Amino acid sequence: MDKIELYKFENDSIKIEINLYFNDIGQLIFDGYDIGERVKDCFGDSDYEYYYTIDSSEIQKLNSILNVKNGDRNSLLKELKKKFGHNEAYTDFGNFMSENNIKFKAFCWS
C-alpha cells in the first residue's frame, strides 16, 4: 500500500497525525487524527477524526492538475505533500478538490 505522512505535530496539549494513502481498491484516502486537551476544549471529546475518500476514477484529475503521470502513486503522494503538508491540510485539500471538480466523500467524528 502506497502511503505518506502528510503532517505530524505533537506538544503537551495536542497530537496531530495526517496521512495519505491508497487502499486496496485504489481509492486515495486522506486520514487525519487529532488527540489531546486542546481537542477536548474545542469539541468536548479528547479525539477528533476526519478523512476524505477519493475514488480511483477521480485520481486522473489530480494527476493532470499536479502534472503527475497516471499510475505513479508515489509521485502523486509526494506532490500532494508539497502542496498540503501543513496543519490546515484538511480544509485546504477539500477546497482544492471542490474548486477543481474532484468528487470526494468527507467524514468528521469527534
Biopython code that builds the backbone (N, CA, C, O; Angstrom):
import numpy as np
from Bio.PDB.StructureBuilder import StructureBuilder

atoms = [
    (1, "MET", "N", (0.844, -1.180, 0.000)),
    (1, "MET", "CA", (0.000, 0.000, 0.000)),
    (1, "MET", "C", (0.891, 1.245, 0.000)),
    (1, "MET", "O", (1.781, 1.383, 0.840)),
    (2, "ASP", "N", (0.641, 2.146, -0.949)),
    (2, "ASP", "CA", (1.386, 3.394, -1.019)),
    (2, "ASP", "C", (0.859, 4.342, 0.053)),
    (2, "ASP", "O", (-0.348, 4.560, 0.157)),
    (3, "LYS", "N", (1.781, 4.913, 0.862)),
    (3, "LYS", "CA", (1.383, 5.759, 1.984)),
    (3, "LYS", "C", (2.445, 6.820, 2.238)),
    (3, "LYS", "O", (3.636, 6.588, 2.029)),
    (4, "ILE", "N", (1.992, 8.003, 2.697)),
    (4, "ILE", "CA", (2.919, 9.070, 3.048)),
    (4, "ILE", "C", (2.363, 9.831, 4.254)),
    (4, "ILE", "O", (1.156, 10.042, 4.370)),
    (5, "GLU", "N", (3.261, 10.235, 5.140)),
    (5, "GLU", "CA", (2.861, 11.090, 6.251)),
    (5, "GLU", "C", (2.770, 12.515, 5.721)),
    (5, "GLU", "O", (3.769, 13.092, 5.293)),
    (6, "LEU", "N", (1.574, 13.072, 5.751)),
    (6, "LEU", "CA", (1.348, 14.414, 5.229)),
    (6, "LEU", "C", (1.759, 15.474, 6.241)),
    (6, "LEU", "O", (2.387, 16.471, 5.887)),
    (7, "TYR", "N", (1.400, 15.251, 7.503)),
    (7, "TYR", "CA", (1.704, 16.237, 8.542)),
    (7, "TYR", "C", (1.677, 15.536, 9.895)),
    (7, "TYR", "O", (0.863, 14.645, 10.134)),
    (8, "LYS", "N", (2.588, 15.957, 10.778)),
    (8, "LYS", "CA", (2.616, 15.420, 12.141)),
    (8, "LYS", "C", (3.082, 16.520, 13.076)),
    (8, "LYS", "O", (4.027, 17.251, 12.776)),
    (9, "PHE", "N", (2.404, 16.630, 14.221)),
    (9, "PHE", "CA", (2.761, 17.631, 15.224)),
    (9, "PHE", "C", (2.387, 17.083, 16.585)),
    (9, "PHE", "O", (1.371, 16.405, 16.738)),
    (10, "GLU", "N", (3.218, 17.384, 17.576)),
    (10, "GLU", "CA", (2.904, 16.955, 18.933)),
    (10, "GLU", "C", (3.507, 17.924, 19.938)),
    (10, "GLU", "O", (4.662, 18.332, 19.817)),
    (11, "ASN", "N", (2.695, 18.287, 20.943)),
    (11, "ASN", "CA", (3.195, 19.014, 22.106)),
    (11, "ASN", "C", (2.403, 18.514, 23.318)),
    (11, "ASN", "O", (1.716, 17.497, 23.218)),
    (12, "ASP", "N", (2.483, 19.197, 24.447)),
    (12, "ASP", "CA", (1.833, 18.724, 25.666)),
    (12, "ASP", "C", (0.310, 18.706, 25.585)),
    (12, "ASP", "O", (-0.336, 17.954, 26.314)),
    (13, "SER", "N", (-0.275, 19.529, 24.701)),
    (13, "SER", "CA", (-1.735, 19.645, 24.679)),
    (13, "SER", "C", (-2.417, 19.032, 23.454)),
    (13, "SER", "O", (-3.643, 18.925, 23.419)),
    (14, "ILE", "N", (-1.627, 18.625, 22.444)),
    (14, "ILE", "CA", (-2.248, 18.053, 21.242)),
    (14, "ILE", "C", (-1.257, 17.204, 20.452)),
    (14, "ILE", "O", (-0.052, 17.458, 20.441)),
    (15, "LYS", "N", (-1.800, 16.201, 19.801)),
    (15, "LYS", "CA", (-1.033, 15.380, 18.860)),
    (15, "LYS", "C", (-1.864, 15.305, 17.578)),
    (15, "LYS", "O", (-3.049, 14.973, 17.616)),
    (16, "ILE", "N", (-1.236, 15.616, 16.451)),
    (16, "ILE", "CA", (-1.903, 15.620, 15.156)),
    (16, "ILE", "C", (-1.153, 14.695, 14.212)),
    (16, "ILE", "O", (0.069, 14.780, 14.088)),
    (17, "GLU", "N", (-1.890, 13.810, 13.545)),
    (17, "GLU", "CA", (-1.309, 12.936, 12.529)),
    (17, "GLU", "C", (-2.219, 12.949, 11.311)),
    (17, "GLU", "O", (-3.418, 12.692, 11.423)),
    (18, "ILE", "N", (-1.650, 13.249, 10.146)),
    (18, "ILE", "CA", (-2.399, 13.235, 8.901)),
    (18, "ILE", "C", (-1.613, 12.407, 7.882)),
    (18, "ILE", "O", (-0.433, 12.662, 7.639)),
    (19, "ASN", "N", (-2.273, 11.426, 7.297)),
    (19, "ASN", "CA", (-1.640, 10.545, 6.326)),
    (19, "ASN", "C", (-2.450, 10.491, 5.041)),
    (19, "ASN", "O", (-3.666, 10.686, 5.049)),
    (20, "LEU", "N", (-1.770, 10.229, 3.950)),
    (20, "LEU", "CA", (-2.388, 9.986, 2.652)),
    (20, "LEU", "C", (-1.956, 8.597, 2.203)),
    (20, "LEU", "O", (-0.785, 8.234, 2.316)),
    (21, "TYR", "N", (-2.906, 7.828, 1.695)),
    (21, "TYR", "CA", (-2.549, 6.502, 1.194)),
    (21, "TYR", "C", (-3.605, 5.994, 0.226)),
    (21, "TYR", "O", (-4.724, 6.504, 0.167)),
    (22, "PHE", "N", (-3.220, 4.987, -0.524)),
    (22, "PHE", "CA", (-4.149, 4.287, -1.408)),
    (22, "PHE", "C", (-4.568, 2.996, -0.730)),
    (22, "PHE", "O", (-3.731, 2.244, -0.230)),
    (23, "ASN", "N", (-5.873, 2.744, -0.716)),
    (23, "ASN", "CA", (-6.355, 1.500, -0.120)),
    (23, "ASN", "C", (-6.317, 0.370, -1.150)),
    (23, "ASN", "O", (-5.864, 0.562, -2.278)),
    (24, "ASP", "N", (-6.792, -0.791, -0.756)),
    (24, "ASP", "CA", (-6.717, -1.987, -1.596)),
    (24, "ASP", "C", (-7.537, -1.901, -2.878)),
    (24, "ASP", "O", (-7.280, -2.648, -3.822)),
    (25, "ILE", "N", (-8.515, -1.005, -2.928)),
    (25, "ILE", "CA", (-9.332, -0.881, -4.145)),
    (25, "ILE", "C", (-8.989, 0.374, -4.948)),
    (25, "ILE", "O", (-9.751, 0.777, -5.826)),
    (26, "GLY", "N", (-7.846, 0.990, -4.650)),
    (26, "GLY", "CA", (-7.342, 2.098, -5.440)),
    (26, "GLY", "C", (-7.872, 3.472, -5.088)),
    (26, "GLY", "O", (-7.610, 4.436, -5.806)),
    (27, "GLN", "N", (-8.611, 3.579, -3.996)),
    (27, "GLN", "CA", (-9.085, 4.890, -3.559)),
    (27, "GLN", "C", (-7.956, 5.614, -2.830)),
    (27, "GLN", "O", (-7.139, 4.993, -2.150)),
    (28, "LEU", "N", (-7.924, 6.941, -2.985)),
    (28, "LEU", "CA", (-6.987, 7.766, -2.235)),
    (28, "LEU", "C", (-7.667, 8.172, -0.942)),
    (28, "LEU", "O", (-8.774, 8.710, -0.954)),
    (29, "ILE", "N", (-7.008, 7.915, 0.164)),
    (29, "ILE", "CA", (-7.551, 8.201, 1.491)),
    (29, "ILE", "C", (-6.692, 9.274, 2.168)),
    (29, "ILE", "O", (-5.474, 9.138, 2.285)),
    (30, "PHE", "N", (-7.350, 10.327, 2.603)),
    (30, "PHE", "CA", (-6.751, 11.375, 3.425)),
    (30, "PHE", "C", (-7.262, 11.095, 4.825)),
    (30, "PHE", "O", (-8.465, 11.182, 5.069)),
    (31, "ASP", "N", (-6.376, 10.760, 5.746)),
    (31, "ASP", "CA", (-6.775, 10.274, 7.065)),
    (31, "ASP", "C", (-6.121, 11.120, 8.155)),
    (31, "ASP", "O", (-4.899, 11.112, 8.303)),
    (32, "GLY", "N", (-6.943, 11.854, 8.922)),
    (32, "GLY", "CA", (-6.415, 12.707, 9.974)),
    (32, "GLY", "C", (-6.951, 12.339, 11.343)),
    (32, "GLY", "O", (-8.078, 11.863, 11.485)),
    (33, "TYR", "N", (-6.120, 12.568, 12.344)),
    (33, "TYR", "CA", (-6.483, 12.237, 13.718)),
    (33, "TYR", "C", (-5.810, 13.237, 14.647)),
    (33, "TYR", "O", (-4.590, 13.398, 14.618)),
    (34, "ASP", "N", (-6.613, 13.911, 15.473)),
    (34, "ASP", "CA", (-6.100, 14.835, 16.490)),
    (34, "ASP", "C", (-6.532, 14.312, 17.852)),
    (34, "ASP", "O", (-7.651, 13.822, 18.005)),
    (35, "ILE", "N", (-5.655, 14.412, 18.834)),
    (35, "ILE", "CA", (-5.989, 13.958, 20.185)),
    (35, "ILE", "C", (-5.283, 14.871, 21.189)),
    (35, "ILE", "O", (-4.175, 15.350, 20.947)),
    (36, "GLY", "N", (-5.953, 15.100, 22.318)),
    (36, "GLY", "CA", (-5.325, 15.869, 23.375)),
    (36, "GLY", "C", (-6.268, 16.864, 24.027)),
    (36, "GLY", "O", (-7.444, 16.959, 23.677)),
    (37, "GLU", "N", (-5.729, 17.594, 24.973)),
    (37, "GLU", "CA", (-6.508, 18.554, 25.761)),
    (37, "GLU", "C", (-7.094, 19.668, 24.897)),
    (37, "GLU", "O", (-8.237, 20.075, 25.105)),
    (38, "ARG", "N", (-6.324, 20.164, 23.933)),
    (38, "ARG", "CA", (-6.852, 21.216, 23.045)),
    (38, "ARG", "C", (-8.050, 20.735, 22.246)),
    (38, "ARG", "O", (-8.984, 21.500, 22.005)),
    (39, "VAL", "N", (-8.033, 19.488, 21.838)),
    (39, "VAL", "CA", (-9.172, 18.918, 21.109)),
    (39, "VAL", "C", (-10.382, 18.838, 22.029)),
    (39, "VAL", "O", (-11.500, 19.152, 21.621)),
    (40, "LYS", "N", (-10.156, 18.417, 23.273)),
    (40, "LYS", "CA", (-11.248, 18.319, 24.240)),
    (40, "LYS", "C", (-11.859, 19.696, 24.510)),
    (40, "LYS", "O", (-13.077, 19.820, 24.639)),
    (41, "ASP", "N", (-11.025, 20.718, 24.595)),
    (41, "ASP", "CA", (-11.516, 22.080, 24.811)),
    (41, "ASP", "C", (-12.399, 22.553, 23.654)),
    (41, "ASP", "O", (-13.376, 23.271, 23.870)),
    (42, "CYS", "N", (-12.059, 22.157, 22.441)),
    (42, "CYS", "CA", (-12.823, 22.591, 21.261)),
    (42, "CYS", "C", (-14.077, 21.754, 21.017)),
    (42, "CYS", "O", (-15.124, 22.299, 20.666)),
    (43, "PHE", "N", (-13.983, 20.442, 21.200)),
    (43, "PHE", "CA", (-15.050, 19.536, 20.779)),
    (43, "PHE", "C", (-15.733, 18.783, 21.917)),
    (43, "PHE", "O", (-16.726, 18.091, 21.695)),
    (44, "GLY", "N", (-15.204, 18.914, 23.137)),
    (44, "GLY", "CA", (-15.802, 18.212, 24.259)),
    (44, "GLY", "C", (-15.365, 16.761, 24.391)),
    (44, "GLY", "O", (-15.766, 16.076, 25.333)),
    (45, "ASP", "N", (-14.560, 16.291, 23.469)),
    (45, "ASP", "CA", (-14.017, 14.934, 23.492)),
    (45, "ASP", "C", (-12.534, 15.047, 23.163)),
    (45, "ASP", "O", (-12.121, 15.972, 22.464)),
    (46, "SER", "N", (-11.742, 14.124, 23.656)),
    (46, "SER", "CA", (-10.288, 14.275, 23.517)),
    (46, "SER", "C", (-9.736, 13.864, 22.156)),
    (46, "SER", "O", (-8.556, 14.078, 21.878)),
    (47, "ASP", "N", (-10.584, 13.269, 21.296)),
    (47, "ASP", "CA", (-10.067, 12.914, 19.979)),
    (47, "ASP", "C", (-11.024, 13.344, 18.875)),
    (47, "ASP", "O", (-12.232, 13.462, 19.081)),
    (48, "TYR", "N", (-10.451, 13.573, 17.705)),
    (48, "TYR", "CA", (-11.175, 14.073, 16.544)),
    (48, "TYR", "C", (-10.605, 13.389, 15.314)),
    (48, "TYR", "O", (-9.403, 13.460, 15.060)),
    (49, "GLU", "N", (-11.465, 12.728, 14.550)),
    (49, "GLU", "CA", (-11.047, 12.027, 13.345)),
    (49, "GLU", "C", (-11.700, 12.668, 12.133)),
    (49, "GLU", "O", (-12.835, 13.139, 12.203)),
    (50, "TYR", "N", (-10.980, 12.684, 11.026)),
    (50, "TYR", "CA", (-11.506, 13.276, 9.802)),
    (50, "TYR", "C", (-10.819, 12.608, 8.627)),
    (50, "TYR", "O", (-9.638, 12.266, 8.692)),
    (51, "TYR", "N", (-11.573, 12.426, 7.550)),
    (51, "TYR", "CA", (-10.943, 11.856, 6.358)),
    (51, "TYR", "C", (-11.716, 12.197, 5.097)),
    (51, "TYR", "O", (-12.893, 12.559, 5.130)),
    (52, "TYR", "N", (-11.011, 12.069, 3.993)),
    (52, "TYR", "CA", (-11.584, 12.166, 2.655)),
    (52, "TYR", "C", (-11.340, 10.839, 1.960)),
    (52, "TYR", "O", (-10.315, 10.191, 2.172)),
    (53, "THR", "N", (-12.279, 10.450, 1.143)),
    (53, "THR", "CA", (-12.116, 9.301, 0.270)),
    (53, "THR", "C", (-12.310, 9.786, -1.163)),
    (53, "THR", "O", (-13.347, 10.360, -1.496)),
    (54, "ILE", "N", (-11.317, 9.554, -1.997)),
    (54, "ILE", "CA", (-11.372, 9.942, -3.401)),
    (54, "ILE", "C", (-11.335, 8.661, -4.218)),
    (54, "ILE", "O", (-10.363, 7.907, -4.169)),
    (55, "ASP", "N", (-12.406, 8.421, -4.972)),
    (55, "ASP", "CA", (-12.483, 7.207, -5.784)),
    (55, "ASP", "C", (-11.405, 7.198, -6.863)),
    (55, "ASP", "O", (-10.951, 8.248, -7.317)),
    (56, "SER", "N", (-11.012, 6.011, -7.257)),
    (56, "SER", "CA", (-9.944, 5.851, -8.250)),
    (56, "SER", "C", (-10.274, 6.561, -9.560)),
    (56, "SER", "O", (-9.366, 7.006, -10.261)),
    (57, "SER", "N", (-11.556, 6.674, -9.901)),
    (57, "SER", "CA", (-11.944, 7.354, -11.145)),
    (57, "SER", "C", (-11.625, 8.849, -11.118)),
    (57, "SER", "O", (-11.555, 9.475, -12.175)),
    (58, "GLU", "N", (-11.429, 9.431, -9.940)),
    (58, "GLU", "CA", (-11.121, 10.850, -9.799)),
    (58, "GLU", "C", (-9.621, 11.134, -9.712)),
    (58, "GLU", "O", (-9.199, 12.287, -9.799)),
    (59, "ILE", "N", (-8.821, 10.087, -9.543)),
    (59, "ILE", "CA", (-7.378, 10.240, -9.365)),
    (59, "ILE", "C", (-6.734, 10.871, -10.606)),
    (59, "ILE", "O", (-5.787, 11.649, -10.481)),
    (60, "GLN", "N", (-7.237, 10.544, -11.795)),
    (60, "GLN", "CA", (-6.667, 11.105, -13.026)),
    (60, "GLN", "C", (-6.757, 12.632, -13.036)),
    (60, "GLN", "O", (-5.869, 13.301, -13.564)),
    (61, "LYS", "N", (-7.821, 13.182, -12.457)),
    (61, "LYS", "CA", (-7.951, 14.639, -12.378)),
    (61, "LYS", "C", (-6.823, 15.218, -11.524)),
    (61, "LYS", "O", (-6.213, 16.223, -11.890)),
    (62, "LEU", "N", (-6.550, 14.580, -10.387)),
    (62, "LEU", "CA", (-5.444, 15.036, -9.531)),
    (62, "LEU", "C", (-4.123, 14.946, -10.279)),
    (62, "LEU", "O", (-3.324, 15.882, -10.253)),
    (63, "ASN", "N", (-3.894, 13.823, -10.945)),
    (63, "ASN", "CA", (-2.658, 13.647, -11.708)),
    (63, "ASN", "C", (-2.489, 14.754, -12.743)),
    (63, "ASN", "O", (-1.406, 15.325, -12.876)),
    (64, "SER", "N", (-3.542, 15.049, -13.463)),
    (64, "SER", "CA", (-3.490, 16.065, -14.507)),
    (64, "SER", "C", (-3.175, 17.443, -13.928)),
    (64, "SER", "O", (-2.316, 18.154, -14.449)),
    (65, "ILE", "N", (-3.860, 17.818, -12.865)),
    (65, "ILE", "CA", (-3.662, 19.131, -12.243)),
    (65, "ILE", "C", (-2.245, 19.276, -11.693)),
    (65, "ILE", "O", (-1.639, 20.342, -11.799)),
    (66, "LEU", "N", (-1.724, 18.207, -11.110)),
    (66, "LEU", "CA", (-0.409, 18.255, -10.464)),
    (66, "LEU", "C", (0.725, 17.777, -11.370)),
    (66, "LEU", "O", (1.861, 17.626, -10.921)),
    (67, "ASN", "N", (0.414, 17.538, -12.653)),
    (67, "ASN", "CA", (1.412, 17.098, -13.629)),
    (67, "ASN", "C", (2.135, 15.826, -13.213)),
    (67, "ASN", "O", (3.361, 15.737, -13.261)),
    (68, "VAL", "N", (1.339, 14.848, -12.803)),
    (68, "VAL", "CA", (1.874, 13.546, -12.410)),
    (68, "VAL", "C", (1.402, 12.509, -13.427)),
    (68, "VAL", "O", (0.243, 12.518, -13.842)),
    (69, "LYS", "N", (2.294, 11.632, -13.816)),
    (69, "LYS", "CA", (1.974, 10.565, -14.766)),
    (69, "LYS", "C", (0.915, 9.638, -14.153)),
    (69, "LYS", "O", (1.040, 9.222, -13.001)),
    (70, "ASN", "N", (-0.129, 9.317, -14.931)),
    (70, "ASN", "CA", (-1.166, 8.407, -14.443)),
    (70, "ASN", "C", (-0.548, 7.088, -14.000)),
    (70, "ASN", "O", (0.289, 6.514, -14.698)),
    (71, "GLY", "N", (-0.966, 6.621, -12.846)),
    (71, "GLY", "CA", (-0.474, 5.371, -12.295)),
    (71, "GLY", "C", (0.722, 5.522, -11.372)),
    (71, "GLY", "O", (1.087, 4.562, -10.693)),
    (72, "ASP", "N", (1.338, 6.680, -11.322)),
    (72, "ASP", "CA", (2.507, 6.904, -10.470)),
    (72, "ASP", "C", (2.038, 7.394, -9.095)),
    (72, "ASP", "O", (2.079, 8.588, -8.798)),
    (73, "ARG", "N", (1.606, 6.476, -8.292)),
    (73, "ARG", "CA", (1.031, 6.807, -6.988)),
    (73, "ARG", "C", (2.003, 7.523, -6.063)),
    (73, "ARG", "O", (1.633, 8.487, -5.393)),
    (74, "ASN", "N", (3.236, 7.055, -6.026)),
    (74, "ASN", "CA", (4.217, 7.675, -5.120)),
    (74, "ASN", "C", (4.473, 9.135, -5.484)),
    (74, "ASN", "O", (4.590, 9.980, -4.596)),
    (75, "SER", "N", (4.561, 9.440, -6.769)),
    (75, "SER", "CA", (4.770, 10.828, -7.182)),
    (75, "SER", "C", (3.561, 11.683, -6.839)),
    (75, "SER", "O", (3.713, 12.838, -6.439)),
    (76, "LEU", "N", (2.360, 11.130, -6.989)),
    (76, "LEU", "CA", (1.161, 11.875, -6.618)),
    (76, "LEU", "C", (1.165, 12.181, -5.124)),
    (76, "LEU", "O", (0.876, 13.309, -4.723)),
    (77, "LEU", "N", (1.485, 11.203, -4.310)),
    (77, "LEU", "CA", (1.539, 11.427, -2.863)),
    (77, "LEU", "C", (2.572, 12.503, -2.512)),
    (77, "LEU", "O", (2.313, 13.355, -1.662)),
    (78, "LYS", "N", (3.728, 12.466, -3.155)),
    (78, "LYS", "CA", (4.771, 13.467, -2.888)),
    (78, "LYS", "C", (4.321, 14.865, -3.298)),
    (78, "LYS", "O", (4.586, 15.832, -2.584)),
    (79, "GLU", "N", (3.653, 14.984, -4.429)),
    (79, "GLU", "CA", (3.161, 16.289, -4.876)),
    (79, "GLU", "C", (2.089, 16.820, -3.930)),
    (79, "GLU", "O", (2.057, 18.014, -3.631)),
    (80, "LEU", "N", (1.221, 15.946, -3.465)),
    (80, "LEU", "CA", (0.190, 16.365, -2.513)),
    (80, "LEU", "C", (0.820, 16.798, -1.195)),
    (80, "LEU", "O", (0.344, 17.737, -0.557)),
    (81, "LYS", "N", (1.885, 16.119, -0.787)),
    (81, "LYS", "CA", (2.573, 16.530, 0.446)),
    (81, "LYS", "C", (3.198, 17.919, 0.287)),
    (81, "LYS", "O", (3.130, 18.734, 1.207)),
    (82, "LYS", "N", (3.797, 18.190, -0.858)),
    (82, "LYS", "CA", (4.370, 19.520, -1.102)),
    (82, "LYS", "C", (3.302, 20.603, -0.972)),
    (82, "LYS", "O", (3.548, 21.664, -0.398)),
    (83, "LYS", "N", (2.129, 20.327, -1.506)),
    (83, "LYS", "CA", (1.066, 21.323, -1.571)),
    (83, "LYS", "C", (0.267, 21.403, -0.267)),
    (83, "LYS", "O", (-0.192, 22.484, 0.101)),
    (84, "PHE", "N", (0.093, 20.277, 0.437)),
    (84, "PHE", "CA", (-0.805, 20.243, 1.591)),
    (84, "PHE", "C", (-0.158, 19.697, 2.860)),
    (84, "PHE", "O", (-0.869, 19.225, 3.748)),
    (85, "GLY", "N", (1.144, 19.744, 2.970)),
    (85, "GLY", "CA", (1.845, 19.218, 4.139)),
    (85, "GLY", "C", (1.874, 20.186, 5.298)),
    (85, "GLY", "O", (2.945, 20.550, 5.782)),
    (86, "HIS", "N", (0.683, 20.613, 5.756)),
    (86, "HIS", "CA", (0.588, 21.560, 6.861)),
    (86, "HIS", "C", (-0.680, 21.294, 7.671)),
    (86, "HIS", "O", (-1.510, 20.470, 7.286)),
    (87, "ASN", "N", (-0.820, 21.987, 8.779)),
    (87, "ASN", "CA", (-1.911, 21.744, 9.716)),
    (87, "ASN", "C", (-3.297, 22.028, 9.124)),
    (87, "ASN", "O", (-4.274, 21.424, 9.566)),
    (88, "GLU", "N", (-3.410, 22.909, 8.159)),
    (88, "GLU", "CA", (-4.694, 23.244, 7.559)),
    (88, "GLU", "C", (-5.002, 22.363, 6.349)),
    (88, "GLU", "O", (-5.842, 22.715, 5.521)),
    (89, "ALA", "N", (-4.336, 21.241, 6.248)),
    (89, "ALA", "CA", (-4.438, 20.369, 5.078)),
    (89, "ALA", "C", (-5.867, 19.907, 4.808)),
    (89, "ALA", "O", (-6.281, 19.854, 3.650)),
    (90, "TYR", "N", (-6.626, 19.574, 5.843)),
    (90, "TYR", "CA", (-7.985, 19.058, 5.622)),
    (90, "TYR", "C", (-8.836, 20.103, 4.905)),
    (90, "TYR", "O", (-9.475, 19.800, 3.898)),
    (91, "THR", "N", (-8.847, 21.310, 5.412)),
    (91, "THR", "CA", (-9.633, 22.389, 4.800)),
    (91, "THR", "C", (-9.096, 22.743, 3.423)),
    (91, "THR", "O", (-9.864, 22.855, 2.468)),
    (92, "ASP", "N", (-7.790, 22.920, 3.311)),
    (92, "ASP", "CA", (-7.189, 23.335, 2.046)),
    (92, "ASP", "C", (-7.362, 22.274, 0.953)),
    (92, "ASP", "O", (-7.658, 22.611, -0.194)),
    (93, "PHE", "N", (-7.181, 21.010, 1.299)),
    (93, "PHE", "CA", (-7.336, 19.945, 0.312)),
    (93, "PHE", "C", (-8.800, 19.824, -0.121)),
    (93, "PHE", "O", (-9.081, 19.617, -1.301)),
    (94, "GLY", "N", (-9.722, 19.951, 0.818)),
    (94, "GLY", "CA", (-11.146, 19.927, 0.479)),
    (94, "GLY", "C", (-11.515, 21.062, -0.461)),
    (94, "GLY", "O", (-12.227, 20.850, -1.443)),
    (95, "ASN", "N", (-11.036, 22.265, -0.168)),
    (95, "ASN", "CA", (-11.296, 23.410, -1.044)),
    (95, "ASN", "C", (-10.693, 23.200, -2.426)),
    (95, "ASN", "O", (-11.328, 23.496, -3.438)),
    (96, "PHE", "N", (-9.478, 22.693, -2.465)),
    (96, "PHE", "CA", (-8.791, 22.412, -3.726)),
    (96, "PHE", "C", (-9.594, 21.432, -4.578)),
    (96, "PHE", "O", (-9.773, 21.647, -5.777)),
    (97, "MET", "N", (-10.073, 20.363, -3.961)),
    (97, "MET", "CA", (-10.842, 19.375, -4.718)),
    (97, "MET", "C", (-12.158, 19.969, -5.206)),
    (97, "MET", "O", (-12.556, 19.729, -6.346)),
    (98, "SER", "N", (-12.835, 20.735, -4.365)),
    (98, "SER", "CA", (-14.087, 21.369, -4.780)),
    (98, "SER", "C", (-13.861, 22.331, -5.942)),
    (98, "SER", "O", (-14.616, 22.320, -6.915)),
    (99, "GLU", "N", (-12.835, 23.156, -5.845)),
    (99, "GLU", "CA", (-12.524, 24.136, -6.894)),
    (99, "GLU", "C", (-12.176, 23.478, -8.221)),
    (99, "GLU", "O", (-12.369, 24.070, -9.282)),
    (100, "ASN", "N", (-11.661, 22.246, -8.160)),
    (100, "ASN", "CA", (-11.237, 21.532, -9.365)),
    (100, "ASN", "C", (-12.207, 20.424, -9.774)),
    (100, "ASN", "O", (-11.867, 19.559, -10.582)),
    (101, "ASN", "N", (-13.402, 20.456, -9.216)),
    (101, "ASN", "CA", (-14.456, 19.493, -9.564)),
    (101, "ASN", "C", (-14.036, 18.036, -9.387)),
    (101, "ASN", "O", (-14.381, 17.170, -10.191)),
    (102, "ILE", "N", (-13.292, 17.792, -8.326)),
    (102, "ILE", "CA", (-12.904, 16.432, -7.975)),
    (102, "ILE", "C", (-13.905, 15.928, -6.942)),
    (102, "ILE", "O", (-14.063, 16.521, -5.875)),
    (103, "LYS", "N", (-14.570, 14.842, -7.266)),
    (103, "LYS", "CA", (-15.578, 14.292, -6.359)),
    (103, "LYS", "C", (-14.891, 13.538, -5.231)),
    (103, "LYS", "O", (-13.920, 12.810, -5.440)),
    (104, "PHE", "N", (-15.425, 13.734, -4.023)),
    (104, "PHE", "CA", (-14.860, 13.072, -2.850)),
    (104, "PHE", "C", (-15.938, 12.924, -1.787)),
    (104, "PHE", "O", (-16.973, 13.589, -1.829)),
    (105, "LYS", "N", (-15.676, 12.051, -0.850)),
    (105, "LYS", "CA", (-16.538, 11.885, 0.319)),
    (105, "LYS", "C", (-15.761, 12.380, 1.532)),
    (105, "LYS", "O", (-14.574, 12.093, 1.686)),
    (106, "ALA", "N", (-16.451, 13.129, 2.394)),
    (106, "ALA", "CA", (-15.813, 13.668, 3.593)),
    (106, "ALA", "C", (-16.475, 13.069, 4.838)),
    (106, "ALA", "O", (-17.658, 12.728, 4.824)),
    (107, "PHE", "N", (-15.697, 12.949, 5.900)),
    (107, "PHE", "CA", (-16.209, 12.432, 7.171)),
    (107, "PHE", "C", (-15.440, 13.103, 8.313)),
    (107, "PHE", "O", (-14.221, 13.260, 8.248)),
    (108, "CYS", "N", (-16.164, 13.491, 9.343)),
    (108, "CYS", "CA", (-15.575, 14.010, 10.578)),
    (108, "CYS", "C", (-16.277, 13.349, 11.755)),
    (108, "CYS", "O", (-17.486, 13.122, 11.717)),
    (109, "TRP", "N", (-15.519, 13.045, 12.796)),
    (109, "TRP", "CA", (-16.098, 12.475, 14.009)),
    (109, "TRP", "C", (-15.321, 12.963, 15.219)),
    (109, "TRP", "O", (-14.090, 12.963, 15.234)),
    (110, "SER", "N", (-16.072, 13.382, 16.239)),
    (110, "SER", "CA", (-15.424, 13.754, 17.498)),
    (110, "SER", "C", (-16.216, 13.184, 18.654)),
    (110, "SER", "O", (-15.846, 13.378, 19.812)),
]
sb = StructureBuilder()
sb.init_structure("model")
sb.init_model(0)
sb.init_chain("A")
sb.init_seg("    ")
for serial, (resi, resn, name, xyz) in enumerate(atoms, 1):
    if name == "N":
        sb.init_residue(resn, " ", resi, " ")
    sb.init_atom(name, np.array(xyz, "f"), 0.0, 1.0, " ", f" {name:<3s}", serial, name[0])
structure = sb.get_structure()
